Amino acid sequence: MVITGASFPTPDFIKVSPNPDVWDQHARFAEIQADGANRALARLDVPLDDVSTVDGRAQAFPHRTASTSTWGPSSNC
């Protein structure tokens, strides 16, 4: 699965400027969000693939979600 900027559309009520350059800024921000979401997805997929039991997944998942909750351009997600 690949998450794209289309997964993070800019709501119409935010598009208050008729300037297409401003809309491009919104699209670039959506791409940043998509990049972070893809990196978080990769971090969540790998550790859980290696866990074969329900109890193991129950222990691994909270740790992985906590470590991905601070994603951003400067994080290591």
Backbone as XML, in Angstrom:
<?xml version="1.0"?>
<chain id="A" units="angstrom">
  <residue number="1" name="MET">
    <atom name="N" x="0.847" y="-1.173" z="0.000"/>
    <atom name="CA" x="0.000" y="0.000" z="0.000"/>
    <atom name="C" x="0.893" y="1.237" z="0.000"/>
  </residue>
  <residue number="2" name="VAL">
    <atom name="N" x="0.550" y="2.184" z="-0.846"/>
    <atom name="CA" x="1.256" y="3.454" z="-0.867"/>
    <atom name="C" x="0.236" y="4.556" z="-0.611"/>
  </residue>
  <residue number="3" name="ILE">
    <atom name="N" x="0.516" y="5.361" z="0.374"/>
    <atom name="CA" x="-0.353" y="6.478" z="0.722"/>
    <atom name="C" x="0.157" y="7.702" z="-0.030"/>
  </residue>
  <residue number="4" name="THR">
    <atom name="N" x="-0.744" y="8.422" z="-0.674"/>
    <atom name="CA" x="-0.359" y="9.610" z="-1.449"/>
    <atom name="C" x="-0.986" y="10.863" z="-0.854"/>
  </residue>
  <residue number="5" name="GLY">
    <atom name="N" x="-0.592" y="11.990" z="-1.397"/>
    <atom name="CA" x="-1.178" y="13.258" z="-0.961"/>
    <atom name="C" x="-2.677" y="13.314" z="-1.171"/>
  </residue>
  <residue number="6" name="ALA">
    <atom name="N" x="-3.180" y="12.521" z="-2.106"/>
    <atom name="CA" x="-4.631" y="12.481" z="-2.340"/>
    <atom name="C" x="-5.378" y="11.933" z="-1.122"/>
  </residue>
  <residue number="7" name="SER">
    <atom name="N" x="-4.667" y="11.211" z="-0.257"/>
    <atom name="CA" x="-5.282" y="10.695" z="0.970"/>
    <atom name="C" x="-5.511" y="11.806" z="1.988"/>
  </residue>
  <residue number="8" name="PHE">
    <atom name="N" x="-4.900" y="12.962" z="1.758"/>
    <atom name="CA" x="-5.005" y="14.101" z="2.672"/>
    <atom name="C" x="-5.486" y="15.332" z="1.906"/>
  </residue>
  <residue number="9" name="PRO">
    <atom name="N" x="-6.708" y="15.288" z="1.378"/>
    <atom name="CA" x="-7.189" y="16.425" z="0.590"/>
    <atom name="C" x="-7.391" y="17.659" z="1.470"/>
  </residue>
  <residue number="10" name="THR">
    <atom name="N" x="-7.194" y="18.816" z="0.867"/>
    <atom name="CA" x="-7.427" y="20.077" z="1.566"/>
    <atom name="C" x="-8.922" y="20.363" z="1.550"/>
  </residue>
  <residue number="11" name="PRO">
    <atom name="N" x="-9.528" y="20.539" z="2.724"/>
    <atom name="CA" x="-10.965" y="20.851" z="2.746"/>
    <atom name="C" x="-11.251" y="22.166" z="2.008"/>
  </residue>
  <residue number="12" name="ASP">
    <atom name="N" x="-12.376" y="22.220" z="1.335"/>
    <atom name="CA" x="-12.739" y="23.409" z="0.572"/>
    <atom name="C" x="-12.772" y="24.668" z="1.427"/>
  </residue>
  <residue number="13" name="PHE">
    <atom name="N" x="-13.170" y="24.555" z="2.691"/>
    <atom name="CA" x="-13.276" y="25.753" z="3.514"/>
    <atom name="C" x="-11.910" y="26.366" z="3.826"/>
  </residue>
  <residue number="14" name="ILE">
    <atom name="N" x="-10.835" y="25.609" z="3.626"/>
    <atom name="CA" x="-9.493" y="26.152" z="3.832"/>
    <atom name="C" x="-9.001" y="26.852" z="2.570"/>
  </residue>
  <residue number="15" name="LYS">
    <atom name="N" x="-9.539" y="26.484" z="1.431"/>
    <atom name="CA" x="-9.124" y="27.073" z="0.157"/>
    <atom name="C" x="-9.774" y="28.449" z="-0.014"/>
  </residue>
  <residue number="16" name="VAL">
    <atom name="N" x="-9.370" y="29.389" z="0.807"/>
    <atom name="CA" x="-9.972" y="30.720" z="0.772"/>
    <atom name="C" x="-9.294" y="31.633" z="-0.231"/>
  </residue>
  <residue number="17" name="SER">
    <atom name="N" x="-8.124" y="31.262" z="-0.701"/>
    <atom name="CA" x="-7.392" y="32.098" z="-1.644"/>
    <atom name="C" x="-7.665" y="31.646" z="-3.073"/>
  </residue>
  <residue number="18" name="PRO">
    <atom name="N" x="-7.881" y="32.593" z="-3.980"/>
    <atom name="CA" x="-8.035" y="32.227" z="-5.377"/>
    <atom name="C" x="-6.674" y="31.985" z="-6.060"/>
  </residue>
  <residue number="19" name="ASN">
    <atom name="N" x="-5.588" y="32.152" z="-5.305"/>
    <atom name="CA" x="-4.234" y="32.022" z="-5.834"/>
    <atom name="C" x="-3.838" y="30.546" z="-5.932"/>
  </residue>
  <residue number="20" name="PRO">
    <atom name="N" x="-3.579" y="30.033" z="-7.122"/>
    <atom name="CA" x="-3.195" y="28.627" z="-7.281"/>
    <atom name="C" x="-1.889" y="28.275" z="-6.559"/>
  </residue>
  <residue number="21" name="ASP">
    <atom name="N" x="-1.010" y="29.256" z="-6.357"/>
    <atom name="CA" x="0.233" y="28.988" z="-5.633"/>
    <atom name="C" x="-0.045" y="28.583" z="-4.185"/>
  </residue>
  <residue number="22" name="VAL">
    <atom name="N" x="-1.050" y="29.187" z="-3.592"/>
    <atom name="CA" x="-1.434" y="28.828" z="-2.220"/>
    <atom name="C" x="-1.972" y="27.407" z="-2.201"/>
  </residue>
  <residue number="23" name="TRP">
    <atom name="N" x="-2.733" y="27.039" z="-3.206"/>
    <atom name="CA" x="-3.262" y="25.676" z="-3.282"/>
    <atom name="C" x="-2.123" y="24.678" z="-3.456"/>
  </residue>
  <residue number="24" name="ASP">
    <atom name="N" x="-1.094" y="25.065" z="-4.206"/>
    <atom name="CA" x="0.080" y="24.199" z="-4.360"/>
    <atom name="C" x="0.774" y="23.971" z="-3.024"/>
  </residue>
  <residue number="25" name="GLN">
    <atom name="N" x="0.802" y="25.008" z="-2.179"/>
    <atom name="CA" x="1.382" y="24.847" z="-0.844"/>
    <atom name="C" x="0.602" y="23.802" z="-0.055"/>
  </residue>
  <residue number="26" name="HIS">
    <atom name="N" x="-0.715" y="23.828" z="-0.169"/>
    <atom name="CA" x="-1.549" y="22.839" z="0.518"/>
    <atom name="C" x="-1.225" y="21.438" z="0.003"/>
  </residue>
  <residue number="27" name="ALA">
    <atom name="N" x="-1.049" y="21.305" z="-1.300"/>
    <atom name="CA" x="-0.745" y="20.000" z="-1.890"/>
    <atom name="C" x="0.618" y="19.497" z="-1.416"/>
  </residue>
  <residue number="28" name="ARG">
    <atom name="N" x="1.587" y="20.401" z="-1.308"/>
    <atom name="CA" x="2.912" y="19.982" z="-0.820"/>
    <atom name="C" x="2.814" y="19.510" z="0.623"/>
  </residue>
  <residue number="29" name="PHE">
    <atom name="N" x="2.005" y="20.184" z="1.433"/>
    <atom name="CA" x="1.829" y="19.747" z="2.817"/>
    <atom name="C" x="1.176" y="18.362" z="2.856"/>
  </residue>
  <residue number="30" name="ALA">
    <atom name="N" x="0.244" y="18.107" z="1.965"/>
    <atom name="CA" x="-0.384" y="16.784" z="1.894"/>
    <atom name="C" x="0.660" y="15.720" z="1.553"/>
  </residue>
  <residue number="31" name="GLU">
    <atom name="N" x="1.618" y="16.058" z="0.693"/>
    <atom name="CA" x="2.683" y="15.111" z="0.360"/>
    <atom name="C" x="3.571" y="14.836" z="1.572"/>
  </residue>
  <residue number="32" name="ILE">
    <atom name="N" x="3.822" y="15.849" z="2.389"/>
    <atom name="CA" x="4.594" y="15.649" z="3.624"/>
    <atom name="C" x="3.833" y="14.715" z="4.558"/>
  </residue>
  <residue number="33" name="GLN">
    <atom name="N" x="2.525" y="14.921" z="4.677"/>
    <atom name="CA" x="1.706" y="14.039" z="5.509"/>
    <atom name="C" x="1.749" y="12.606" z="4.975"/>
  </residue>
  <residue number="34" name="ALA">
    <atom name="N" x="1.636" y="12.451" z="3.680"/>
    <atom name="CA" x="1.654" y="11.121" z="3.069"/>
    <atom name="C" x="2.997" y="10.446" z="3.285"/>
  </residue>
  <residue number="35" name="ASP">
    <atom name="N" x="4.079" y="11.196" z="3.164"/>
    <atom name="CA" x="5.407" y="10.622" z="3.395"/>
    <atom name="C" x="5.530" y="10.108" z="4.829"/>
  </residue>
  <residue number="36" name="GLY">
    <atom name="N" x="5.078" y="10.907" z="5.775"/>
    <atom name="CA" x="5.114" y="10.478" z="7.178"/>
    <atom name="C" x="4.237" y="9.259" z="7.422"/>
  </residue>
  <residue number="37" name="ALA">
    <atom name="N" x="3.080" y="9.233" z="6.794"/>
    <atom name="CA" x="2.182" y="8.085" z="6.962"/>
    <atom name="C" x="2.800" y="6.818" z="6.381"/>
  </residue>
  <residue number="38" name="ASN">
    <atom name="N" x="3.466" y="6.929" z="5.227"/>
    <atom name="CA" x="4.121" y="5.759" z="4.642"/>
    <atom name="C" x="5.271" y="5.266" z="5.508"/>
  </residue>
  <residue number="39" name="ARG">
    <atom name="N" x="6.039" y="6.198" z="6.078"/>
    <atom name="CA" x="7.134" y="5.782" z="6.961"/>
    <atom name="C" x="6.588" y="5.132" z="8.227"/>
  </residue>
  <residue number="40" name="ALA">
    <atom name="N" x="5.505" y="5.666" z="8.765"/>
    <atom name="CA" x="4.893" y="5.062" z="9.952"/>
    <atom name="C" x="4.349" y="3.678" z="9.634"/>
  </residue>
  <residue number="41" name="LEU">
    <atom name="N" x="3.734" y="3.529" z="8.466"/>
    <atom name="CA" x="3.208" y="2.231" z="8.054"/>
    <atom name="C" x="4.327" y="1.197" z="7.960"/>
  </residue>
  <residue number="42" name="ALA">
    <atom name="N" x="5.455" y="1.601" z="7.403"/>
    <atom name="CA" x="6.589" y="0.688" z="7.294"/>
    <atom name="C" x="7.095" y="0.267" z="8.674"/>
  </residue>
  <residue number="43" name="ARG">
    <atom name="N" x="7.112" y="1.194" z="9.606"/>
    <atom name="CA" x="7.566" y="0.858" z="10.972"/>
    <atom name="C" x="6.583" y="-0.079" z="11.665"/>
  </residue>
  <residue number="44" name="LEU">
    <atom name="N" x="5.312" y="0.085" z="11.394"/>
    <atom name="CA" x="4.317" y="-0.778" z="12.027"/>
    <atom name="C" x="4.297" y="-2.171" z="11.400"/>
  </residue>
  <residue number="45" name="ASP">
    <atom name="N" x="4.479" y="-2.257" z="10.096"/>
    <atom name="CA" x="4.399" y="-3.545" z="9.398"/>
    <atom name="C" x="5.506" y="-4.513" z="9.787"/>
  </residue>
  <residue number="46" name="VAL">
    <atom name="N" x="6.724" y="-4.067" z="9.814"/>
    <atom name="CA" x="7.863" y="-4.964" z="10.037"/>
    <atom name="C" x="7.807" y="-5.649" z="11.394"/>
  </residue>
  <residue number="47" name="PRO">
    <atom name="N" x="7.702" y="-4.909" z="12.504"/>
    <atom name="CA" x="7.722" y="-5.600" z="13.798"/>
    <atom name="C" x="6.544" y="-6.554" z="13.980"/>
  </residue>
  <residue number="48" name="LEU">
    <atom name="N" x="5.384" y="-6.206" z="13.471"/>
    <atom name="CA" x="4.219" y="-7.053" z="13.675"/>
    <atom name="C" x="4.258" y="-8.293" z="12.785"/>
  </residue>
  <residue number="49" name="ASP">
    <atom name="N" x="4.963" y="-8.237" z="11.650"/>
    <atom name="CA" x="5.103" y="-9.420" z="10.802"/>
    <atom name="C" x="5.892" y="-10.517" z="11.504"/>
  </residue>
  <residue number="50" name="ASP">
    <atom name="N" x="6.798" y="-10.115" z="12.380"/>
    <atom name="CA" x="7.655" y="-11.078" z="13.072"/>
    <atom name="C" x="6.999" y="-11.684" z="14.318"/>
  </residue>
  <residue number="51" name="VAL">
    <atom name="N" x="5.856" y="-11.180" z="14.696"/>
    <atom name="CA" x="5.184" y="-11.652" z="15.908"/>
    <atom name="C" x="4.059" y="-12.595" z="15.504"/>
  </residue>
  <residue number="52" name="SER">
    <atom name="N" x="4.123" y="-13.822" z="15.999"/>
    <atom name="CA" x="3.165" y="-14.831" z="15.550"/>
    <atom name="C" x="1.998" y="-15.050" z="16.509"/>
  </residue>
  <residue number="53" name="THR">
    <atom name="N" x="2.095" y="-14.550" z="17.726"/>
    <atom name="CA" x="1.012" y="-14.786" z="18.678"/>
    <atom name="C" x="0.205" y="-13.511" z="18.913"/>
  </residue>
  <residue number="54" name="VAL">
    <atom name="N" x="-1.015" y="-13.692" z="19.344"/>
    <atom name="CA" x="-1.880" y="-12.556" z="19.655"/>
    <atom name="C" x="-1.284" y="-11.763" z="20.813"/>
  </residue>
  <residue number="55" name="ASP">
    <atom name="N" x="-0.790" y="-12.460" z="21.839"/>
    <atom name="CA" x="-0.186" y="-11.758" z="22.983"/>
    <atom name="C" x="1.041" y="-10.958" z="22.561"/>
  </residue>
  <residue number="56" name="GLY">
    <atom name="N" x="1.835" y="-11.533" z="21.680"/>
    <atom name="CA" x="3.016" y="-10.832" z="21.189"/>
    <atom name="C" x="2.646" y="-9.570" z="20.435"/>
  </residue>
  <residue number="57" name="ARG">
    <atom name="N" x="1.606" y="-9.662" z="19.618"/>
    <atom name="CA" x="1.140" y="-8.484" z="18.880"/>
    <atom name="C" x="0.575" y="-7.440" z="19.837"/>
  </residue>
  <residue number="58" name="ALA">
    <atom name="N" x="-0.138" y="-7.897" z="20.851"/>
    <atom name="CA" x="-0.707" y="-6.971" z="21.829"/>
    <atom name="C" x="0.390" y="-6.197" z="22.552"/>
  </residue>
  <residue number="59" name="GLN">
    <atom name="N" x="1.539" y="-6.827" z="22.759"/>
    <atom name="CA" x="2.656" y="-6.143" z="23.409"/>
    <atom name="C" x="3.437" y="-5.271" z="22.428"/>
  </residue>
  <residue number="60" name="ALA">
    <atom name="N" x="3.585" y="-5.711" z="21.198"/>
    <atom name="CA" x="4.390" y="-4.978" z="20.214"/>
    <atom name="C" x="3.669" y="-3.751" z="19.667"/>
  </residue>
  <residue number="61" name="PHE">
    <atom name="N" x="2.373" y="-3.857" z="19.456"/>
    <atom name="CA" x="1.642" y="-2.775" z="18.788"/>
    <atom name="C" x="1.680" y="-1.449" z="19.549"/>
  </residue>
  <residue number="62" name="PRO">
    <atom name="N" x="1.401" y="-1.416" z="20.860"/>
    <atom name="CA" x="1.445" y="-0.112" z="21.553"/>
    <atom name="C" x="2.821" y="0.546" z="21.477"/>
  </residue>
  <residue number="63" name="HIS">
    <atom name="N" x="3.874" y="-0.249" z="21.547"/>
    <atom name="CA" x="5.224" y="0.313" z="21.459"/>
    <atom name="C" x="5.447" y="0.943" z="20.083"/>
  </residue>
  <residue number="64" name="ARG">
    <atom name="N" x="5.049" y="0.244" z="19.028"/>
    <atom name="CA" x="5.255" y="0.756" z="17.678"/>
    <atom name="C" x="4.406" y="2.001" z="17.422"/>
  </residue>
  <residue number="65" name="THR">
    <atom name="N" x="3.159" y="1.990" z="17.905"/>
    <atom name="CA" x="2.322" y="3.170" z="17.667"/>
    <atom name="C" x="2.844" y="4.369" z="18.450"/>
  </residue>
  <residue number="66" name="ALA">
    <atom name="N" x="3.347" y="4.144" z="19.642"/>
    <atom name="CA" x="3.904" y="5.256" z="20.423"/>
    <atom name="C" x="5.134" y="5.831" z="19.729"/>
  </residue>
  <residue number="67" name="SER">
    <atom name="N" x="5.955" y="4.963" z="19.156"/>
    <atom name="CA" x="7.176" y="5.457" z="18.507"/>
    <atom name="C" x="6.883" y="6.148" z="17.181"/>
  </residue>
  <residue number="68" name="THR">
    <atom name="N" x="5.725" y="5.930" z="16.603"/>
    <atom name="CA" x="5.387" y="6.595" z="15.339"/>
    <atom name="C" x="4.502" y="7.818" z="15.532"/>
  </residue>
  <residue number="69" name="SER">
    <atom name="N" x="4.027" y="8.046" z="16.736"/>
    <atom name="CA" x="3.090" y="9.142" z="16.949"/>
    <atom name="C" x="3.754" y="10.516" z="16.885"/>
  </residue>
  <residue number="70" name="THR">
    <atom name="N" x="5.067" y="10.548" z="16.861"/>
    <atom name="CA" x="5.760" y="11.829" z="16.789"/>
    <atom name="C" x="6.403" y="12.031" z="15.412"/>
  </residue>
  <residue number="71" name="TRP">
    <atom name="N" x="5.854" y="11.398" z="14.364"/>
    <atom name="CA" x="6.444" y="11.519" z="13.027"/>
    <atom name="C" x="6.449" y="12.959" z="12.564"/>
  </residue>
  <residue number="72" name="GLY">
    <atom name="N" x="7.334" y="13.229" z="11.696"/>
    <atom name="CA" x="7.448" y="14.555" z="11.097"/>
    <atom name="C" x="8.685" y="14.604" z="10.237"/>
  </residue>
  <residue number="73" name="PRO">
    <atom name="N" x="8.924" y="15.724" z="9.589"/>
    <atom name="CA" x="10.073" y="15.832" z="8.690"/>
    <atom name="C" x="11.407" y="15.543" z="9.361"/>
  </residue>
  <residue number="74" name="SER">
    <atom name="N" x="11.530" y="15.800" z="10.657"/>
    <atom name="CA" x="12.822" y="15.570" z="11.308"/>
    <atom name="C" x="12.864" y="14.281" z="12.123"/>
  </residue>
  <residue number="75" name="SER">
    <atom name="N" x="11.800" y="13.516" z="12.123"/>
    <atom name="CA" x="11.791" y="12.272" z="12.904"/>
    <atom name="C" x="12.394" y="11.139" z="12.098"/>
  </residue>
  <residue number="76" name="ASN">
    <atom name="N" x="12.600" y="10.020" z="12.751"/>
    <atom name="CA" x="13.204" y="8.852" z="12.104"/>
    <atom name="C" x="12.182" y="7.790" z="11.756"/>
  </residue>
  <residue number="77" name="CYS">
    <atom name="N" x="10.953" y="8.179" z="11.497"/>
    <atom name="CA" x="9.909" y="7.204" z="11.160"/>
    <atom name="C" x="10.202" y="6.533" z="9.857"/>
  </residue>
</chain>
